[in-house]
């Protein structure tokens, strides 16, 4: 991950106005392809529950895929179509601007091998509610108050979101410098290149012995 492109939030939210969001509105962000493994149906179910609690929530889904019409139909049937915005594609170098605009990243995948979006969200200081997939499996970020790991069901996800909305998010964001250092030390491009080079050298040494 190129940590230079994911900047911490500084109070500037460039896309909230374009979405007609007021200060009291919550913007939940999802960045994932519209495929079955990403479990977008669960997000729509949770959005309905959040509306039932009279929380002013908007869901922004960035991603494309074969399920878009099905998801639009589900949102229409659940009565939340007016609270969801779909954007098919955003260049990777522009993603952080949407992360700066959001209040929370929601990630409900059934399975992931690594999950870059988790790391990228942490780099911008964006709180996260996610199922236990990818980098969240190894417990490296388990002590961060801005990360809620939830089960793959509506009530668990709902609780994680409400807990984060009810907590002192500004306090959790004070960890951002620490988080940035943690990620840069473990997941930056330079570190990955160095690790691959060391592995290559080790394999080369074995080959020619």
C-alpha positions as CSV (number, residue, x, y, z in Angstrom):
1,X,0.0,0.0,0.0
2,X,1.3,3.4,-0.9
3,X,0.8,5.2,2.4
4,X,1.5,8.7,0.8
5,X,-1.9,8.8,-1.0
6,X,-4.1,8.2,2.1
7,X,-4.1,11.3,4.2
8,X,-5.6,11.7,7.6
9,X,-8.9,13.7,7.9
10,X,-8.4,17.4,8.8
11,X,-12.0,18.5,9.0
12,X,-12.4,19.1,5.3
13,X,-15.1,17.0,3.8
14,X,-15.2,17.8,0.1
15,X,-18.0,15.5,-1.1
16,X,-20.6,15.8,1.7
17,X,-22.1,18.9,0.1
18,X,-22.5,17.2,-3.3
19,X,-24.5,14.5,-1.6
20,X,-26.7,17.1,0.1
21,X,-25.6,16.0,3.5
22,X,-26.1,18.2,6.6
23,X,-23.8,18.3,9.6
24,X,-26.2,16.0,11.6
25,X,-26.3,13.4,8.9
26,X,-24.1,10.3,9.1
27,X,-22.4,9.1,6.0
28,X,-21.5,5.4,5.9
29,X,-19.1,4.4,3.2
30,X,-18.7,1.0,1.5
31,X,-15.9,0.3,-1.1
32,X,-16.3,-3.1,-2.6
33,X,-17.3,-4.8,-5.9
34,X,-21.0,-5.6,-6.3
35,X,-20.5,-9.4,-6.0
36,X,-22.0,-12.0,-3.6
37,X,-18.9,-12.4,-1.4
38,X,-19.1,-8.7,-0.4
39,X,-22.5,-9.2,1.2
40,X,-24.1,-5.8,0.3
41,X,-27.5,-7.2,1.1
42,X,-26.5,-7.1,4.8
43,X,-25.6,-3.4,4.5
44,X,-29.0,-2.6,3.1
45,X,-30.8,-4.6,5.9
46,X,-28.7,-2.7,8.5
47,X,-29.5,0.7,6.8
48,X,-33.2,-0.1,7.3
49,X,-32.6,-0.8,11.0
50,X,-30.7,2.4,11.4
51,X,-33.5,4.4,9.8
52,X,-35.8,2.6,12.3
53,X,-33.8,4.2,15.1
54,X,-34.3,7.7,13.5
55,X,-30.6,8.0,12.8
56,X,-30.0,10.3,9.8
57,X,-27.8,7.9,7.8
58,X,-26.8,7.8,4.2
59,X,-25.0,4.9,2.6
60,X,-22.5,5.5,-0.2
61,X,-21.4,2.3,-2.1
62,X,-18.4,2.6,-4.4
63,X,-18.0,-0.4,-6.7
64,X,-19.3,-2.1,-9.8
65,X,-20.5,-5.6,-10.5
66,X,-23.3,-8.0,-11.6
67,X,-25.5,-7.4,-8.5
68,X,-26.3,-3.7,-9.0
69,X,-29.8,-4.1,-10.3
70,X,-30.6,-6.7,-7.6
71,X,-29.3,-4.4,-4.9
72,X,-31.3,-1.5,-6.2
73,X,-34.4,-3.7,-6.2
74,X,-33.7,-4.8,-2.6
75,X,-33.2,-1.2,-1.5
76,X,-36.5,-0.3,-3.1
77,X,-38.4,-3.1,-1.4
78,X,-36.8,-2.3,2.0
79,X,-37.8,1.4,1.6
80,X,-34.2,2.8,1.8
81,X,-33.5,3.5,-1.9
82,X,-33.5,7.3,-1.3
83,X,-30.8,6.8,1.4
84,X,-28.3,5.0,-0.9
85,X,-25.9,6.3,-3.5
86,X,-24.0,4.0,-5.9
87,X,-20.9,5.2,-7.6
88,X,-19.4,2.6,-10.1
89,X,-15.8,3.7,-10.1
90,X,-13.4,6.1,-8.4
91,X,-9.6,6.2,-9.2
92,X,-7.6,4.7,-6.3
93,X,-5.8,8.0,-5.8
94,X,-9.1,9.8,-5.2
95,X,-10.6,7.3,-2.8
96,X,-9.1,9.0,0.3
97,X,-11.3,12.1,-0.4
98,X,-14.4,10.0,0.0
99,X,-13.0,8.4,3.1
100,X,-12.4,12.0,4.5
101,X,-16.0,12.8,3.8
102,X,-17.4,9.7,5.5
103,X,-18.2,9.0,9.2
104,X,-17.6,5.3,9.1
105,X,-16.5,2.5,6.8
106,X,-18.8,-0.5,6.7
107,X,-17.3,-3.8,5.4
108,X,-19.4,-6.9,5.5
109,X,-17.5,-9.4,3.3
110,X,-17.9,-13.1,3.9
111,X,-14.2,-13.7,3.1
112,X,-11.1,-11.7,2.1
113,X,-7.5,-12.5,1.6
114,X,-6.0,-9.2,2.7
115,X,-8.5,-6.3,2.3
116,X,-6.7,-3.1,1.4
117,X,-9.7,-0.9,2.1
118,X,-9.3,-1.6,5.8
119,X,-5.7,-0.4,5.8
120,X,-6.5,2.6,3.6
121,X,-9.4,3.6,5.9
122,X,-7.2,3.4,9.0
123,X,-4.6,5.6,7.3
124,X,-7.3,8.4,6.8
125,X,-8.5,8.0,10.4
126,X,-11.9,6.6,9.3
127,X,-13.6,4.5,11.9
128,X,-14.4,0.9,10.8
129,X,-17.2,-1.6,11.3
130,X,-16.2,-4.9,9.7
131,X,-16.6,-8.6,9.7
132,X,-13.4,-10.5,10.8
133,X,-11.8,-10.8,7.4
134,X,-8.4,-10.0,5.8
135,X,-5.9,-8.1,8.0
136,X,-8.4,-8.1,10.8
137,X,-8.0,-11.9,11.3
138,X,-4.6,-11.6,12.9
139,X,-5.6,-9.3,15.7
140,X,-3.0,-6.6,14.8
141,X,-5.6,-3.9,15.2
142,X,-7.8,-5.4,17.9
143,X,-7.0,-2.8,20.5
144,X,-8.0,0.2,18.4
145,X,-11.2,1.8,19.6
146,X,-12.0,3.0,16.1
147,X,-12.4,-0.5,14.8
148,X,-15.4,-2.7,15.6
149,X,-15.3,-6.3,14.5
150,X,-18.8,-7.8,14.1
151,X,-20.5,-11.0,13.2
152,X,-22.1,-11.4,9.8
153,X,-25.7,-10.7,10.9
154,X,-27.8,-7.4,11.0
155,X,-28.0,-7.1,14.8
156,X,-24.3,-7.4,15.3
157,X,-23.5,-4.9,12.6
158,X,-26.1,-2.5,13.9
159,X,-24.7,-2.7,17.4
160,X,-21.2,-2.0,16.1
161,X,-22.3,1.1,14.2
162,X,-24.4,2.5,17.0
163,X,-21.5,1.9,19.5
164,X,-19.1,3.9,17.2
165,X,-21.6,6.7,16.6
166,X,-22.2,6.9,20.4
167,X,-18.5,6.9,21.3
168,X,-16.0,9.8,21.3
169,X,-14.8,9.4,17.7
170,X,-12.6,12.4,18.1
171,X,-10.8,10.7,20.9
172,X,-10.3,7.6,18.8
173,X,-8.8,9.6,16.0
174,X,-6.1,10.8,18.3
175,X,-4.5,7.4,17.6
176,X,-4.1,8.4,13.9
177,X,-0.4,9.1,14.1
178,X,0.2,5.8,15.9
179,X,-1.9,4.0,13.4
180,X,0.0,5.6,10.5
181,X,3.3,4.5,12.0
182,X,2.0,0.9,12.6
183,X,0.8,0.5,9.0
184,X,3.8,2.1,7.4
185,X,6.1,-0.2,9.4
186,X,4.1,-3.3,8.4
187,X,2.3,-2.8,5.1
188,X,4.0,0.0,3.1
189,X,5.3,-0.6,-0.4
190,X,8.9,-0.1,0.8
191,X,8.5,-2.7,3.4
192,X,6.9,-5.2,1.0
193,X,9.6,-4.7,-1.6
194,X,12.3,-5.2,1.1
195,X,10.6,-8.4,2.3
196,X,10.3,-9.7,-1.3
197,X,13.9,-8.9,-2.0
198,X,15.1,-10.6,1.2
199,X,13.0,-13.7,0.3
200,X,14.5,-13.7,-3.2
201,X,18.0,-13.5,-1.8
202,X,17.3,-16.3,0.6
203,X,15.9,-18.5,-2.2
204,X,18.9,-17.6,-4.4
205,X,21.4,-18.6,-1.7
206,X,19.7,-22.0,-1.3
207,X,19.6,-22.5,-5.1
208,X,23.4,-22.0,-5.5
209,X,24.6,-23.9,-2.5
